[in-house]
Amino acid sequence: MIIYSEPKTASELPVIDIGPSFSDGPIARDRIAEEIGAACRDTGFFYISNHGVDQSLIDGAFAEACRFFDQSNDWKEKCKKQGLSNGYEPPESQRLDNESPGDIKESFNFTMGNDPRAPGYKANIWPEDFPNFREGLEAYEQGVWQAGLQVSRLISLSLGMPFNHFDDTFAPQKSPLRILRYPPQPENAKFNQLGCGAHTDWGWITLLSQDALGGLEVETASGEWVRVDPIPGTFVVNLGDIMLRWSNGQYHSSLHRVMNNHSGENRHSIVLFFNHAHDTPVECLPTCLDEGETPKFPPCTAGEHSAQRYNESRPQLGAAE
C-alpha cells in the first residue's frame, strides 16, 4: 500500500510540440524524437501539443462520457462488463494499488476494430438505444490513435530504430479506450481509498485527456509526488511497463495515481491505451544493449504481460485474460 499524501507542487513535465514531425521532414522528426527520448529517460511522462486531433472530437467525447455516466445505475448495469469482456465497470470494480481498497471511479471500455478470431479478443458491450454515443467515442479514438501512432514512431527514432519499426506490432489493434468518472470523495471512504490507486500502466504508451478539474499525480525519480495539471490543447503521454522491456530499463514507466476528488463535482478523463497486438514478441532492442550486457527482462508476448497485470488488478475474477 502506498499511503496518500497531498503533493505540494505541480510537475514541470515537458510540453512537446509534435506538429512539425507530421510534415517537416527528418530533421524535425529527429529533434522531436530527441526531446521525447529525454522525457522517456526521466519520468516517462510528457505532454504533446499540435497533435492533430480536432478539439471538436475531444469536446464531443467528453459530452458523451458525461451523458453516459449520468444515466441510472440500472441502465448502466445493462452494458456491464461480463467476465473478460469490455463494457461498464461500477465503482470499486478495480484496485490498481493491490493493497488499498477499490478505486473510487466508474468506467466504460471498448476496443475498436475487434476481430473475434484474433488472440486476446474482448467483446464490446454497447448500450442499446443511445444515439451518437458509440459514433462519438469511435471518432475520438480514431483521431487519438493516429496521434499515438505518430508518438510511437518518434519513440522508435529516439531508441535508434527506424521511424516505422513498430508499426506492424499494433495490428490487429488491441488499444482499448476508457472513459472515466471520478465522483466526489464519499464521506464513508475507506482508509487510503483513492480515485485511482498508485500504479504503472501495462502496455506501450497511454494518451490521456483530462477535464479542467485535473487530478493526475506522478512520482518523480526522487520519490516526490507532483500534480500533472491539465493544459488545454494537449494530451498527457506516459510509458507503460512494456517499454522497460524494449529499452532494457533505459526508459521509465512511473507510478501515477488519481487524487481524492474534493471538488464537489464529478471529474472526467478519457484514456487511450495504445498497445501492441496480443502476440507481439517483446524483448530488448539491439540498440539498448551494450556489448557484453544481458537483457534485464526475459522475452514475453504483449498478451502474456497484460494478462498478468490485468488479473492482479481484479483478483476477484480469478481467471487469466
KEVO-519662 format. One line per 5 residues: number of its first residue (from 1); for each residue x, z, y of N, C-alpha, C. Coordinates in nm, 3 decimals. Atoms other than C-alpha are relative to their C-alpha. Layout:
N
NUM) X Z Y X Z Y X Z Y  ...;
END
This chain:
321
1) 0.084 0.000 -0.119 0.000 0.000 0.000 0.088 0.000 0.124  -0.071 0.005 -0.127 0.127 -0.095 0.345 -0.090 0.064 0.105  0.084 -0.075 -0.090 -0.010 0.162 0.587 -0.005 -0.067 0.136  0.017 0.071 -0.125 -0.152 0.008 0.903 0.040 0.086 0.118  -0.028 -0.061 -0.129 -0.009 0.096 1.241 -0.013 -0.109 0.106;
6) 0.029 0.098 -0.104 -0.104 -0.077 1.566 0.128 -0.062 0.055  -0.117 0.064 -0.061 0.153 -0.336 1.681 0.004 0.027 0.150  -0.016 -0.027 -0.143 0.294 -0.270 2.025 0.029 -0.125 0.082  -0.041 0.119 -0.073 0.398 -0.622 2.114 -0.065 -0.125 -0.058  0.040 0.133 0.047 0.287 -0.983 2.092 0.123 -0.073 -0.051;
11) -0.112 0.074 0.056 0.501 -1.223 1.896 0.052 -0.102 0.100  -0.058 0.108 -0.080 0.730 -1.480 2.051 0.028 -0.119 -0.093  -0.016 0.114 0.089 0.678 -1.745 1.785 0.011 -0.128 0.082  -0.015 0.124 -0.076 0.787 -2.090 1.899 -0.126 -0.085 -0.005  0.106 0.100 -0.006 0.526 -2.343 2.010 0.069 -0.136 -0.007;
16) -0.073 0.124 0.024 0.648 -2.674 1.869 -0.093 -0.119 0.021  0.076 0.121 -0.032 0.515 -2.999 2.016 0.037 -0.107 -0.102  -0.030 0.099 0.103 0.489 -3.235 1.720 -0.049 -0.139 0.039  0.054 0.129 -0.042 0.326 -3.517 1.920 0.098 -0.114 -0.009  -0.095 0.112 0.006 0.642 -3.728 1.958 0.037 -0.042 -0.141;
21) -0.039 0.036 0.137 0.701 -3.720 1.582 -0.091 -0.105 -0.060  0.092 0.100 0.053 0.399 -3.945 1.527 0.041 -0.142 0.039  -0.021 0.136 -0.048 0.535 -4.237 1.725 0.136 -0.028 0.063  -0.120 0.022 -0.081 0.871 -4.187 1.898 0.127 -0.027 -0.081  -0.115 0.041 0.078 1.099 -4.273 1.608 0.082 0.115 -0.056;
26) -0.077 -0.099 0.077 1.368 -4.096 1.405 0.070 0.104 0.085  -0.069 -0.100 -0.082 1.547 -3.924 1.694 -0.094 0.115 0.034  0.098 -0.103 -0.031 1.232 -3.739 1.799 -0.034 0.080 -0.126  0.031 -0.070 0.125 1.150 -3.657 1.437 0.110 0.098 -0.037  -0.111 -0.087 0.037 1.496 -3.515 1.374 0.005 0.123 0.091;
31) -0.003 -0.113 -0.094 1.479 -3.300 1.688 -0.110 0.101 -0.032  0.112 -0.090 0.030 1.136 -3.158 1.600 0.020 0.066 -0.136  -0.029 -0.059 0.131 1.240 -3.108 1.237 0.101 0.113 0.013  -0.098 -0.106 -0.022 1.536 -2.904 1.360 -0.067 0.125 0.057  0.075 -0.114 -0.055 1.301 -2.682 1.565 -0.080 0.069 -0.109;
36) 0.080 -0.058 0.108 1.075 -2.634 1.266 0.089 0.071 -0.100  -0.092 -0.064 0.094 1.370 -2.558 1.038 0.047 0.136 0.050  -0.042 -0.129 -0.056 1.487 -2.284 1.274 -0.110 0.104 -0.014  0.112 -0.093 0.015 1.140 -2.127 1.270 -0.020 0.040 -0.146  0.015 -0.029 0.143 1.127 -2.152 0.891 0.106 0.097 -0.050;
41) -0.106 -0.093 0.040 1.457 -1.970 0.857 -0.018 0.137 0.064  0.023 -0.127 -0.069 1.338 -1.699 1.096 -0.115 0.076 -0.065  0.115 -0.072 0.056 0.985 -1.575 1.020 -0.084 -0.087 -0.093  0.090 0.087 0.075 0.829 -1.881 0.860 -0.134 -0.017 0.067  0.122 0.014 -0.080 0.563 -1.875 1.135 0.034 -0.076 0.128;
46) -0.015 0.067 -0.129 0.523 -2.108 1.433 -0.134 -0.062 0.038  0.117 0.074 -0.048 0.257 -2.277 1.646 0.036 -0.149 0.005  -0.019 0.142 -0.028 0.211 -2.653 1.663 -0.101 -0.043 0.106  0.087 0.059 -0.102 0.070 -2.835 1.966 0.007 -0.152 -0.011  0.008 0.147 0.006 -0.023 -3.202 2.020 0.000 -0.048 -0.146;
51) 0.006 0.023 0.146 -0.116 -3.211 1.651 -0.091 -0.115 -0.039  0.083 0.116 0.030 -0.364 -3.499 1.676 -0.141 0.029 -0.045  0.135 -0.035 0.043 -0.679 -3.307 1.578 -0.087 0.016 0.124  0.087 -0.003 -0.117 -0.960 -3.366 1.826 -0.067 0.136 0.014  0.058 -0.131 -0.025 -1.090 -3.048 1.987 -0.146 0.006 -0.040;
56) 0.140 0.000 0.039 -1.447 -3.154 1.914 -0.018 0.032 -0.147  0.006 -0.035 0.143 -1.377 -3.130 1.540 0.019 0.149 -0.020  -0.027 -0.143 0.011 -1.240 -2.779 1.586 -0.120 0.080 0.048  0.117 -0.070 -0.053 -1.531 -2.666 1.803 -0.118 -0.012 -0.095  0.111 0.021 0.092 -1.778 -2.818 1.560 0.013 0.083 -0.126;
61) -0.021 -0.079 0.122 -1.623 -2.644 1.260 -0.027 0.148 0.026  0.029 -0.140 -0.032 -1.637 -2.306 1.433 -0.150 0.023 0.017  0.145 -0.013 -0.015 -2.001 -2.366 1.525 -0.068 0.004 -0.136  0.058 0.000 0.134 -2.083 -2.446 1.161 0.032 0.130 -0.075  -0.036 -0.127 0.064 -1.895 -2.136 1.043 -0.090 0.112 0.050;
66) 0.088 -0.104 -0.055 -2.094 -1.913 1.278 -0.141 -0.016 -0.054  0.137 0.025 0.048 -2.420 -2.077 1.171 -0.015 0.042 -0.146  0.006 -0.038 0.141 -2.338 -2.025 0.803 -0.006 0.152 -0.016  -0.007 -0.145 0.019 -2.243 -1.657 0.831 -0.117 0.073 0.064  0.117 -0.062 -0.062 -2.547 -1.587 1.050 -0.121 0.001 -0.093;
71) 0.113 0.003 0.094 -2.775 -1.665 0.754 -0.010 0.133 -0.074  0.023 -0.126 0.071 -2.922 -1.383 0.547 0.091 0.011 -0.121  -0.083 -0.021 0.119 -2.724 -1.229 0.264 -0.062 -0.066 -0.123  0.066 0.063 0.116 -2.985 -1.351 0.012 0.023 -0.151 0.001  -0.023 0.145 -0.010 -2.944 -1.707 0.141 0.143 -0.033 -0.038;
76) -0.141 0.028 0.030 -2.563 -1.692 0.122 0.031 0.021 -0.148  -0.023 -0.027 0.141 -2.579 -1.550 -0.230 -0.031 -0.122 -0.087  0.037 0.117 0.079 -2.730 -1.879 -0.347 0.118 -0.096 -0.018  -0.120 0.085 0.018 -2.395 -2.052 -0.294 0.123 0.087 -0.023  -0.108 -0.094 0.026 -2.185 -1.758 -0.409 0.097 -0.057 -0.103;
81) -0.107 0.038 0.093 -1.857 -1.823 -0.587 -0.036 0.047 -0.141  0.029 -0.032 0.140 -1.907 -1.833 -0.965 0.129 -0.005 -0.081  -0.125 -0.003 0.076 -1.602 -1.719 -1.161 0.112 -0.061 0.079  -0.115 0.063 -0.063 -1.325 -1.958 -1.064 -0.038 -0.120 0.087  0.043 0.110 -0.087 -1.533 -2.196 -0.851 0.034 0.032 0.145;
86) 0.004 -0.026 -0.143 -1.527 -2.235 -0.476 -0.137 0.058 0.035  0.129 -0.050 -0.042 -1.817 -2.104 -0.269 0.012 0.121 0.091  0.009 -0.115 -0.090 -1.925 -1.797 -0.075 0.054 0.126 -0.067  -0.048 -0.129 0.047 -1.748 -1.463 -0.111 -0.041 0.108 0.100  0.042 -0.108 -0.091 -1.910 -1.149 0.036 0.115 0.095 0.032;
91) -0.106 -0.095 -0.035 -1.710 -0.869 0.199 0.049 0.079 -0.121  -0.069 -0.079 0.102 -1.462 -0.682 -0.023 0.013 -0.071 -0.134  -0.020 0.075 0.124 -1.451 -0.960 -0.284 0.148 -0.019 -0.032  -0.142 0.024 0.017 -1.078 -1.000 -0.230 0.077 0.119 0.055  -0.086 -0.111 -0.041 -0.798 -0.746 -0.194 0.143 -0.053 0.001;
96) -0.130 0.066 -0.006 -0.479 -0.906 -0.068 0.116 0.098 0.003  -0.097 -0.108 0.022 -0.289 -0.577 -0.045 -0.053 0.076 -0.121  0.056 -0.047 0.126 -0.332 -0.472 -0.406 -0.022 0.150 -0.008  0.015 -0.145 0.006 -0.303 -0.100 -0.333 -0.096 0.053 0.106  0.095 -0.037 -0.104 -0.554 -0.099 -0.046 -0.141 -0.039 -0.043;
101) 0.138 0.038 0.032 -0.936 -0.125 -0.051 -0.023 -0.149 0.027  0.034 0.139 -0.020 -1.110 -0.463 -0.049 -0.005 -0.040 0.146  -0.006 0.050 -0.137 -1.076 -0.678 0.263 -0.138 -0.006 0.064  0.127 0.001 -0.074 -1.348 -0.648 0.529 -0.019 -0.138 0.061  0.023 0.137 -0.046 -1.420 -1.019 0.553 -0.096 -0.067 -0.097;
106) 0.075 0.088 0.088 -1.660 -1.275 0.414 0.049 -0.141 0.024  -0.059 0.134 -0.011 -1.565 -1.634 0.346 -0.082 -0.101 -0.077  0.054 0.112 0.076 -1.675 -1.973 0.225 0.115 -0.097 -0.019  -0.113 0.086 0.035 -1.429 -2.204 0.048 -0.048 -0.129 -0.066  0.025 0.124 0.073 -1.430 -2.566 -0.064 0.130 -0.080 -0.004;
111) -0.115 0.090 0.011 -1.180 -2.831 -0.171 -0.051 -0.143 0.009  0.039 0.139 -0.012 -1.213 -3.192 -0.060 0.066 -0.084 -0.108  -0.058 0.095 0.094 -1.158 -3.480 -0.298 0.014 0.055 -0.140  -0.008 -0.059 0.133 -1.220 -3.268 -0.606 -0.023 -0.103 -0.110  0.015 0.085 0.117 -1.172 -3.455 -0.932 -0.013 0.091 -0.122;
116) 0.018 -0.090 0.115 -1.321 -3.271 -1.234 0.100 -0.023 -0.112  -0.097 0.029 0.106 -1.060 -3.440 -1.453 0.139 0.051 0.033  -0.133 -0.042 -0.043 -0.767 -3.301 -1.252 0.027 0.144 -0.042  -0.034 -0.138 0.033 -0.582 -2.987 -1.368 -0.025 0.094 0.117  0.025 -0.099 -0.103 -0.683 -2.675 -1.178 -0.127 -0.025 0.079;
121) 0.123 0.034 -0.072 -1.020 -2.822 -1.078 -0.085 0.124 0.024  0.097 -0.103 -0.034 -1.256 -2.584 -0.897 -0.123 -0.068 0.060  0.123 0.061 -0.050 -1.617 -2.684 -0.843 -0.034 0.054 0.139  0.054 -0.043 -0.129 -1.757 -2.673 -0.490 -0.146 0.039 -0.017  0.140 -0.041 0.000 -2.086 -2.490 -0.437 -0.048 -0.002 0.145;
126) 0.045 0.016 -0.137 -2.253 -2.612 -0.118 -0.141 0.057 0.017  0.138 -0.044 -0.025 -2.564 -2.458 0.041 -0.094 -0.120 0.006  0.099 0.107 -0.002 -2.877 -2.668 -0.002 -0.079 0.003 0.130  0.086 0.012 -0.119 -3.089 -2.794 0.288 0.062 0.068 0.121  -0.071 -0.057 -0.114 -2.829 -2.702 0.550 0.071 -0.115 0.071;
131) -0.054 0.125 -0.058 -2.779 -3.023 0.753 0.122 0.024 0.087  -0.120 0.010 -0.084 -2.444 -3.102 0.916 0.111 0.098 -0.039  -0.101 -0.099 0.035 -2.260 -2.808 0.758 0.114 -0.064 -0.078  -0.104 0.063 0.082 -2.074 -2.999 0.489 0.073 -0.109 0.077  -0.061 0.110 -0.074 -2.016 -3.301 0.712 0.098 0.052 0.106;
136) -0.086 -0.054 -0.105 -1.872 -3.089 0.993 0.129 0.058 -0.054  -0.120 -0.062 0.056 -1.632 -2.896 0.771 0.091 -0.104 -0.065  -0.083 0.104 0.060 -1.516 -3.204 0.581 0.072 -0.083 0.106  -0.065 0.074 -0.107 -1.445 -3.388 0.905 0.116 0.081 0.058  -0.108 -0.087 -0.049 -1.242 -3.091 1.027 0.117 -0.001 -0.098;
141) -0.110 -0.005 0.097 -1.043 -3.072 0.703 0.077 -0.131 -0.003  -0.072 0.128 -0.001 -0.962 -3.443 0.711 0.098 -0.007 0.116  -0.088 0.002 -0.116 -0.820 -3.406 1.059 0.118 0.095 -0.014  -0.107 -0.099 0.012 -0.621 -3.090 0.990 0.094 -0.036 -0.115  -0.085 0.040 0.112 -0.496 -3.227 0.658 0.106 -0.101 0.048;
146) -0.097 0.096 -0.052 -0.330 -3.515 0.846 0.108 0.071 0.081  -0.101 -0.078 -0.073 -0.161 -3.265 1.077 0.092 0.072 -0.096  -0.081 -0.069 0.101 -0.046 -3.069 0.772 0.098 -0.094 -0.069  -0.089 0.098 0.062 0.097 -3.384 0.617 0.119 -0.030 0.092  -0.109 0.026 -0.093 0.299 -3.450 0.932 0.098 0.117 0.004;
151) -0.088 -0.118 0.002 0.433 -3.093 0.937 0.081 0.002 -0.129  -0.071 0.002 0.128 0.522 -3.126 0.569 0.113 -0.100 0.001  -0.105 0.100 -0.008 0.719 -3.441 0.640 0.115 0.048 0.087  -0.104 -0.055 -0.087 0.906 -3.269 0.921 0.078 0.111 -0.070  -0.068 -0.102 0.080 0.982 -2.975 0.692 0.095 -0.067 -0.100;
156) -0.085 0.072 0.093 1.118 -3.224 0.439 0.130 -0.044 0.068  -0.119 0.037 -0.075 1.355 -3.361 0.703 0.089 0.121 0.028  -0.077 -0.119 -0.033 1.458 -3.010 0.800 0.077 0.053 -0.120  -0.067 -0.042 0.124 1.555 -2.946 0.437 0.102 -0.103 -0.049  -0.098 0.101 0.038 1.778 -3.252 0.430 -0.051 -0.103 -0.098;
161) 0.060 0.096 0.092 1.534 -3.461 0.227 -0.065 -0.112 0.080  0.066 0.111 -0.071 1.367 -3.796 0.312 -0.134 0.044 0.060  0.121 -0.032 -0.075 1.073 -3.790 0.552 -0.123 0.010 -0.091  0.118 0.005 0.088 0.817 -3.877 0.279 0.023 0.063 -0.137  -0.040 -0.050 0.132 0.984 -3.684 -0.003 -0.114 0.070 -0.074;
166) 0.101 -0.081 0.067 0.690 -3.453 -0.074 -0.138 -0.066 -0.005  0.134 0.059 -0.013 0.403 -3.697 -0.009 -0.075 -0.004 -0.133  0.068 0.017 0.129 0.325 -3.763 -0.376 -0.039 0.132 -0.065  0.031 -0.129 0.063 0.314 -3.391 -0.457 -0.134 0.055 0.044  0.128 -0.050 -0.049 -0.012 -3.349 -0.265 -0.119 -0.075 -0.058;
171) 0.108 0.073 0.065 -0.217 -3.579 -0.489 0.004 0.025 -0.151  0.131 -0.014 -0.064 -0.459 -3.512 -0.639 -0.004 0.124 0.091  0.002 -0.104 -0.102 -0.543 -3.296 -0.340 -0.051 0.133 -0.056  0.040 -0.135 0.040 -0.561 -2.922 -0.406 0.009 0.093 0.120  -0.014 -0.075 -0.124 -0.591 -2.799 -0.048 -0.135 0.057 0.042;
176) 0.130 -0.056 -0.036 -0.885 -2.562 -0.005 -0.009 0.036 0.148  0.030 -0.044 -0.136 -1.043 -2.496 0.332 -0.084 0.127 -0.011  0.074 -0.127 0.000 -1.171 -2.147 0.407 -0.045 0.032 0.141  0.051 -0.056 -0.125 -1.397 -2.033 0.689 -0.021 0.149 -0.023  0.004 -0.145 0.016 -1.391 -1.659 0.753 -0.071 0.066 0.117;
181) 0.055 -0.089 -0.103 -1.586 -1.396 0.941 0.051 0.141 -0.027  -0.043 -0.140 0.003 -1.438 -1.055 1.016 -0.097 0.079 0.087  0.096 -0.075 -0.081 -1.722 -0.823 1.124 0.068 0.117 0.069  -0.056 -0.122 -0.060 -1.665 -0.521 1.350 0.029 0.104 -0.108  -0.040 -0.101 0.098 -1.490 -0.241 1.163 -0.113 0.100 -0.022;
186) 0.109 -0.095 0.025 -1.759 -0.032 0.993 0.046 0.145 0.013  -0.034 -0.141 -0.017 -1.771 0.341 1.060 0.040 0.066 -0.131  -0.030 -0.060 0.130 -1.754 0.415 0.688 0.113 -0.071 -0.073  -0.112 0.069 0.064 -1.444 0.202 0.624 0.091 0.099 -0.069  -0.090 -0.085 0.078 -1.206 0.343 0.364 0.138 0.006 0.067;
191) -0.135 -0.014 -0.053 -0.851 0.455 0.438 0.078 -0.128 -0.021  -0.085 0.119 0.001 -0.625 0.160 0.522 -0.077 -0.125 -0.042  0.081 0.119 0.030 -0.911 -0.090 0.479 0.000 -0.090 0.122  -0.020 0.092 -0.111 -0.832 -0.389 0.698 -0.092 -0.121 -0.013  0.067 0.128 0.010 -0.991 -0.719 0.781 0.060 -0.083 -0.113;
196) -0.072 0.069 0.108 -0.729 -0.869 0.553 0.133 0.073 -0.020  -0.119 -0.078 0.027 -0.455 -0.666 0.387 0.128 -0.081 0.006  -0.131 0.066 -0.012 -0.085 -0.744 0.419 0.032 -0.081 -0.126  -0.027 0.089 0.113 0.018 -1.036 0.201 0.086 -0.117 0.047  -0.058 0.132 -0.028 0.218 -1.355 0.183 -0.094 -0.104 -0.059;
201) 0.080 0.107 0.057 0.046 -1.687 0.122 0.071 -0.056 -0.123  -0.049 0.036 0.132 0.091 -1.851 -0.214 0.061 -0.139 -0.008  -0.033 0.140 0.021 0.135 -2.222 -0.161 0.110 -0.052 0.089  -0.101 0.074 -0.077 0.325 -2.469 0.058 -0.003 0.042 0.146  0.019 -0.046 -0.137 0.201 -2.425 0.416 -0.147 0.031 0.025;
206) 0.134 -0.035 -0.043 -0.107 -2.279 0.585 -0.015 -0.038 0.146  0.031 0.032 -0.138 -0.268 -2.407 0.904 -0.123 0.078 0.042  0.104 -0.093 -0.042 -0.480 -2.152 1.089 -0.048 -0.033 0.140  0.062 0.007 -0.132 -0.721 -2.189 1.378 -0.074 0.132 0.023  0.062 -0.128 -0.033 -0.824 -1.861 1.543 -0.099 -0.016 0.115;
211) 0.083 -0.004 -0.120 -1.108 -1.787 1.781 0.070 0.085 0.106  -0.066 -0.066 -0.113 -1.038 -1.617 2.113 0.028 0.148 -0.025  -0.023 -0.142 0.026 -1.054 -1.266 1.962 0.135 0.026 -0.066  -0.127 -0.021 0.070 -0.742 -1.316 1.752 -0.010 0.106 -0.107  -0.003 -0.103 0.104 -0.634 -1.050 1.506 0.112 -0.015 -0.100;
216) -0.110 0.020 0.093 -0.348 -1.203 1.309 0.123 0.078 0.045  -0.125 -0.071 -0.025 -0.032 -0.994 1.283 0.102 -0.039 -0.107  -0.105 0.042 0.093 0.303 -1.081 1.121 0.115 0.099 0.007  -0.117 -0.088 0.006 0.601 -0.876 1.008 0.125 -0.083 0.028  -0.123 0.070 -0.033 0.928 -0.988 1.165 0.111 0.040 -0.097;
221) -0.113 -0.029 0.089 1.266 -0.987 0.991 0.050 0.143 0.014  -0.042 -0.138 -0.023 1.335 -0.645 1.145 -0.096 0.102 -0.058  0.099 -0.091 0.055 1.025 -0.500 0.979 -0.106 0.044 0.100  0.097 -0.034 -0.103 0.829 -0.476 1.304 -0.122 -0.092 -0.012  0.122 0.079 -0.001 0.465 -0.587 1.306 -0.033 -0.039 0.143;
226) 0.033 0.050 -0.134 0.367 -0.805 1.604 -0.127 -0.083 -0.008  0.122 0.079 -0.009 0.049 -0.980 1.718 0.034 -0.149 0.011  -0.009 0.146 -0.014 0.008 -1.356 1.681 -0.124 -0.042 0.078  0.116 0.024 -0.086 -0.221 -1.419 1.976 -0.044 -0.146 -0.003  0.048 0.138 -0.005 -0.444 -1.728 1.995 0.057 -0.073 0.122;
231) -0.043 0.088 -0.109 -0.303 -2.014 2.204 -0.087 -0.125 -0.006  0.090 0.116 0.003 -0.562 -2.279 2.296 0.075 -0.130 -0.029  -0.058 0.130 0.029 -0.490 -2.624 2.156 0.107 0.000 -0.107  -0.104 -0.007 0.103 -0.258 -2.503 1.879 -0.058 0.045 -0.134  0.019 -0.064 0.129 -0.261 -2.421 1.511 0.120 0.092 -0.026;
236) -0.109 -0.081 0.053 -0.059 -2.138 1.364 0.036 -0.056 -0.137  -0.048 0.048 0.129 0.152 -2.267 1.074 0.088 0.109 -0.061  -0.092 -0.091 0.070 0.309 -2.037 0.816 0.031 -0.053 -0.139  -0.047 0.044 0.132 0.502 -2.094 0.496 -0.056 0.089 -0.109  0.040 -0.076 0.118 0.382 -1.988 0.152 0.118 0.023 -0.092;
241) -0.106 -0.041 0.092 0.579 -1.849 -0.139 0.068 -0.117 -0.072  -0.061 0.115 0.066 0.636 -2.192 -0.296 0.122 -0.049 0.079  -0.111 0.045 -0.083 0.865 -2.268 -0.002 0.130 0.073 -0.034  -0.119 -0.073 0.039 1.104 -1.996 -0.116 0.067 -0.066 -0.120  -0.055 0.062 0.121 1.144 -2.172 -0.450 0.066 -0.133 0.032;
246) -0.059 0.128 -0.036 1.205 -2.514 -0.297 0.132 0.020 0.075  -0.114 -0.016 -0.091 1.455 -2.377 -0.041 0.102 0.103 -0.049  -0.088 -0.103 0.055 1.625 -2.117 -0.264 0.009 0.123 0.090  0.008 -0.118 -0.083 1.513 -1.845 -0.028 0.050 -0.018 0.142  -0.047 0.023 -0.136 1.652 -2.009 0.286 -0.114 0.004 0.101;
251) 0.118 -0.003 -0.085 1.302 -2.045 0.430 -0.086 0.121 -0.040  0.069 -0.127 0.021 1.078 -1.739 0.468 -0.151 -0.015 -0.013  0.145 -0.017 0.011 0.726 -1.652 0.360 -0.027 0.145 0.038  0.007 -0.136 -0.054 0.647 -1.349 0.576 -0.135 0.067 -0.026  0.123 -0.078 0.008 0.394 -1.072 0.529 -0.081 -0.016 0.128;
256) 0.090 0.002 -0.114 0.092 -1.102 0.755 -0.132 0.063 -0.041  0.125 -0.072 0.024 -0.247 -0.934 0.787 -0.095 -0.027 0.117  0.098 0.009 -0.108 -0.564 -0.925 0.996 -0.042 0.140 0.036  0.021 -0.136 -0.049 -0.611 -0.614 1.207 -0.147 0.042 -0.014  0.135 -0.052 -0.010 -0.916 -0.389 1.213 -0.067 -0.056 0.125;
261) 0.072 0.063 -0.110 -1.178 -0.553 1.433 -0.080 0.104 0.077  0.068 -0.100 -0.083 -1.274 -0.306 1.706 -0.061 -0.063 0.126  0.051 0.070 -0.119 -1.405 -0.570 1.949 -0.150 0.018 0.018  0.145 -0.006 -0.005 -1.770 -0.509 1.866 -0.066 -0.135 -0.025  0.051 0.134 0.027 -1.807 -0.882 1.792 0.055 -0.052 -0.133;
266) -0.052 0.066 0.119 -1.766 -1.100 1.485 0.119 -0.087 0.039  -0.117 0.083 -0.022 -1.424 -1.262 1.466 0.003 -0.109 -0.107  0.000 0.112 0.094 -1.387 -1.607 1.303 0.136 -0.069 -0.001  -0.119 0.085 0.011 -1.099 -1.815 1.176 -0.026 -0.105 -0.107  0.011 0.108 0.098 -1.056 -2.133 0.974 0.141 -0.029 -0.051;
271) -0.132 0.012 0.062 -0.770 -2.178 0.730 0.002 -0.120 -0.094  -0.026 0.104 0.099 -0.642 -2.486 0.551 0.126 0.038 -0.076  -0.116 -0.025 0.087 -0.414 -2.407 0.258 0.049 -0.135 -0.051  -0.052 0.132 0.032 -0.208 -2.724 0.237 0.093 0.014 -0.121  -0.068 -0.033 0.125 -0.098 -2.712 -0.126 0.039 -0.124 -0.079;
276) -0.037 0.103 0.095 0.073 -2.918 -0.390 -0.107 -0.016 -0.108  0.083 0.020 0.117 -0.117 -3.070 -0.680 0.038 0.102 -0.108  -0.012 -0.108 0.097 -0.161 -2.829 -0.970 0.125 -0.014 -0.088  -0.109 0.021 0.095 0.102 -2.985 -1.199 0.134 -0.032 0.066  -0.126 0.031 -0.069 0.373 -3.031 -0.935 0.112 0.091 -0.048;
281) -0.115 -0.084 0.036 0.710 -2.911 -1.071 0.066 0.054 0.127  -0.059 -0.064 -0.118 0.863 -2.665 -0.824 0.133 0.060 -0.040  -0.132 -0.053 0.026 1.236 -2.598 -0.829 0.090 -0.025 0.120  -0.090 0.004 -0.114 1.526 -2.559 -0.591 0.044 -0.144 0.032  -0.045 0.131 -0.043 1.608 -2.870 -0.388 0.154 -0.007 -0.003;
286) -0.148 0.011 0.006 1.965 -3.006 -0.428 0.067 0.030 0.134  -0.057 -0.026 -0.133 2.020 -2.974 -0.051 0.005 0.149 0.033  0.006 -0.144 -0.027 1.953 -2.599 -0.072 0.085 0.081 -0.099  -0.081 -0.066 0.101 2.204 -2.521 -0.344 0.147 -0.036 0.022  -0.142 0.024 -0.019 2.575 -2.482 -0.270 0.069 -0.019 -0.135;
291) -0.075 0.023 0.124 2.834 -2.587 -0.526 0.033 0.133 -0.067  -0.025 -0.121 0.076 2.861 -2.325 -0.797 -0.110 0.104 0.010  0.110 -0.095 -0.018 2.544 -2.148 -0.682 -0.111 -0.030 -0.101  0.113 0.018 0.091 2.249 -2.095 -0.917 -0.130 0.031 0.075  0.128 -0.026 -0.067 1.880 -2.103 -0.813 -0.042 0.146 -0.016;
296) 0.048 -0.137 0.003 1.728 -1.766 -0.727 -0.133 0.015 -0.073  0.133 -0.005 0.061 1.392 -1.860 -0.879 -0.006 -0.098 -0.116  0.013 0.093 0.112 1.308 -2.016 -1.216 -0.099 -0.111 0.034  0.097 0.108 -0.024 1.126 -2.350 -1.222 -0.139 0.042 -0.045  0.139 -0.024 0.040 0.747 -2.342 -1.244 -0.081 -0.119 0.050;
301) 0.089 0.097 -0.064 0.448 -2.554 -1.151 -0.076 0.071 0.110  0.077 -0.058 -0.110 0.245 -2.504 -0.838 -0.122 0.074 -0.053  0.118 -0.064 0.058 -0.059 -2.421 -1.052 0.030 0.132 -0.067  -0.037 -0.126 0.064 0.120 -2.155 -1.252 0.020 0.111 0.102  -0.026 -0.099 -0.104 0.232 -1.980 -0.938 -0.130 0.047 0.066;
306) 0.122 -0.038 -0.071 -0.106 -1.991 -0.762 -0.095 0.078 -0.090  0.087 -0.073 0.091 -0.291 -1.872 -1.073 0.040 0.147 -0.009  -0.047 -0.138 0.006 -0.075 -1.562 -1.095 -0.039 0.077 0.126  0.032 -0.069 -0.125 -0.122 -1.477 -0.727 -0.151 0.018 0.018  0.146 -0.006 -0.011 -0.495 -1.552 -0.739 -0.055 0.117 -0.081;
311) 0.051 -0.106 0.088 -0.557 -1.317 -1.029 0.043 0.138 0.049  -0.044 -0.128 -0.056 -0.353 -1.042 -0.863 -0.091 0.046 0.113  0.083 -0.037 -0.115 -0.583 -1.054 -0.559 -0.145 0.024 -0.038  0.137 -0.020 0.045 -0.904 -1.047 -0.764 0.004 0.060 -0.141  -0.019 -0.055 0.134 -0.830 -0.811 -1.054 -0.128 0.019 -0.077;
316) 0.124 -0.020 0.072 -1.197 -0.768 -1.134 -0.039 -0.122 -0.084  0.036 0.120 0.075 -1.212 -1.130 -1.262 0.062 0.002 -0.139  -0.065 -0.015 0.129 -0.961 -1.067 -1.540 0.021 -0.129 -0.075  -0.021 0.127 0.070 -0.903 -1.436 -1.617 0.095 -0.085 0.081  -0.093 0.090 -0.069 -0.636 -1.692 -1.535 -0.075 -0.113 0.065;
321) 0.063 0.109 -0.073 -0.715 -1.968 -1.291 0.001 -0.126 -0.083;
END
